[in-house]
Amino acid sequence: IGWVRLMTDGGRPIANSSEPCMPSTVAVHAPTSRDAPHKLAASYRLLQLHPGPSLAADEFLTVPFSALNTGEAIWLARAEDEKGAVRLGWRWFKGEQEVLNAQGRERLGDDIFPGQSYEFRARIKPPVEAGEYTLELGLVSEFLTWFSDQGSRPLRIAVTVHAPSSRQ
């Protein structure tokens, strides 16, 4: 029997260096968001929406959002050249048309194993033009795939954007 410490494809230990290694007689490779995008899956839960589904164009929408790793690959928080790093991504739609220059990302703080969840807290700027929109939230493996392209349904929220408030 030998001892092995699991490593990501970037060569970083998966476990904290102060944690014990696991006994093993074989080398183990765990699929990651960088090398196995077809094994990515997630389920999402909106925890809150502040100030709510209606806001002024000069306000930020604060979105606490939970993502559960329901796939078979580890979500990497960091990756070489960012390829395969998992982020919360958002896009705004007006009808079926994506609003240009109105998307964003929020980083993972840690690598997330299958069965684990991570809570994001994103501050999202709405589109500048008043109107009825849909905010789409979901995970993306940078430079590889949106999780929605692998079968995970994104969270879609109807949002009304008003003209900027006139503060004095």
Secondary structure, 3 states (H helix, E strand, C coil): CEEECCECCCCCECCCCCCCCEEECCCCCCCECCCCHHHCCEEEEECCCECCCEEECCCCEEEEEEEEECCCCEEECCCHHHCCEEEEEEEEEECCEECCCCCEEEECCCCECCCCEEEEEEEECCCCCCEEEEEEEEEEECCCEEHHHHCCCCEEEEEEEECCCCCC
